[in-house]
């Protein structure tokens, strides 16, 4: 009888520890271009939405790389991102973890 309760408690404890420690590193990269000219746009603010707010600006070639830690019991979730630049409309996208994207900004 004692063994049965102790066994259930230990399974519950290890199950909670396992599920709470299933974090994954989300990484996405991409390029931001002008929708009409297809030329890269520098200094676009690219932001991860929801959860830990991460952001960065694109470099001179329009490229960016974002990473964050997220819960991932059944694999890394996709990352929702937004791109902002004065004079352009805001663009949003959902990128699979480890994915790459080309974001086209429209004036």
C-alpha positions as CSV (number, residue, x, y, z in Angstrom):
1,X,0.0,0.0,0.0
2,X,2.8,2.4,0.9
3,X,4.6,1.6,-2.3
4,X,1.6,2.4,-4.4
5,X,1.1,5.9,-3.0
6,X,4.8,6.7,-3.2
7,X,4.9,5.4,-6.8
8,X,2.0,7.7,-7.8
9,X,3.5,10.7,-6.0
10,X,6.9,10.2,-7.7
11,X,5.3,9.8,-11.2
12,X,3.3,13.0,-10.6
13,X,6.4,14.9,-9.4
14,X,8.6,13.9,-12.4
15,X,5.7,14.6,-14.8
16,X,5.4,18.1,-13.5
17,X,9.2,18.7,-13.7
18,X,9.3,17.3,-17.2
19,X,6.4,19.4,-18.5
20,X,7.7,22.6,-16.8
21,X,11.2,22.3,-18.3
22,X,10.2,21.8,-21.9
23,X,11.3,25.2,-23.2
24,X,12.6,25.7,-26.7
25,X,14.6,28.4,-28.4
26,X,12.6,30.0,-31.2
27,X,14.7,31.4,-33.9
28,X,13.5,33.1,-37.1
29,X,15.3,35.1,-39.7
30,X,14.4,37.0,-42.8
31,X,14.6,40.1,-44.9
32,X,12.3,43.1,-45.3
33,X,11.9,44.6,-48.7
34,X,9.9,47.3,-50.4
35,X,6.8,45.7,-52.0
36,X,7.1,47.7,-55.3
37,X,10.8,47.8,-55.8
38,X,11.8,44.6,-54.0
39,X,14.8,46.4,-52.6
40,X,15.9,45.7,-49.0
41,X,14.8,48.3,-46.3
42,X,17.2,49.1,-43.5
43,X,16.2,50.2,-40.0
44,X,12.9,48.4,-40.0
45,X,11.8,47.5,-36.4
46,X,10.9,43.8,-36.4
47,X,9.2,42.7,-33.2
48,X,8.2,39.3,-31.7
49,X,4.6,39.6,-30.5
50,X,3.1,37.8,-27.5
51,X,5.0,36.7,-24.5
52,X,8.6,38.1,-24.2
53,X,8.7,41.1,-26.4
54,X,11.9,40.9,-28.4
55,X,12.7,43.4,-31.2
56,X,15.6,44.5,-33.4
57,X,16.2,46.6,-36.5
58,X,17.0,45.3,-39.9
59,X,20.6,45.8,-41.1
60,X,21.7,47.7,-44.3
61,X,20.7,44.6,-46.3
62,X,17.2,44.4,-44.8
63,X,18.0,41.3,-42.8
64,X,17.0,40.4,-39.3
65,X,17.3,37.5,-36.8
66,X,15.1,37.1,-33.8
67,X,15.3,34.5,-31.0
68,X,13.3,33.9,-27.9
69,X,12.7,31.2,-25.4
70,X,9.2,29.7,-25.4
71,X,7.3,26.8,-23.9
72,X,7.3,23.9,-26.2
73,X,5.9,20.7,-24.8
74,X,5.0,19.4,-28.3
75,X,7.7,21.2,-30.3
76,X,8.6,24.9,-30.7
77,X,5.6,27.1,-31.6
78,X,5.6,29.5,-34.5
79,X,6.6,33.1,-33.8
80,X,4.2,36.0,-34.6
81,X,6.2,39.0,-35.7
82,X,5.4,42.6,-36.9
83,X,7.5,45.0,-39.0
84,X,7.3,48.8,-38.5
85,X,8.9,51.6,-40.5
86,X,7.7,55.2,-40.8
87,X,6.2,55.8,-44.2
88,X,5.1,52.1,-44.6
89,X,2.1,50.1,-43.5
90,X,2.7,47.7,-40.6
91,X,3.2,44.1,-41.7
92,X,2.5,41.0,-39.6
93,X,3.4,37.4,-40.2
94,X,3.6,34.0,-38.4
95,X,6.9,32.2,-39.0
96,X,7.5,28.6,-38.0
97,X,10.3,28.2,-35.4
98,X,13.6,27.9,-37.3
99,X,11.9,29.4,-40.4
100,X,12.9,32.2,-42.8
101,X,10.6,34.8,-44.3
102,X,10.6,37.7,-46.8
103,X,8.4,40.5,-45.5
104,X,7.2,43.0,-48.1
105,X,6.3,46.5,-46.7
106,X,3.9,48.7,-48.6
107,X,4.0,52.5,-48.6
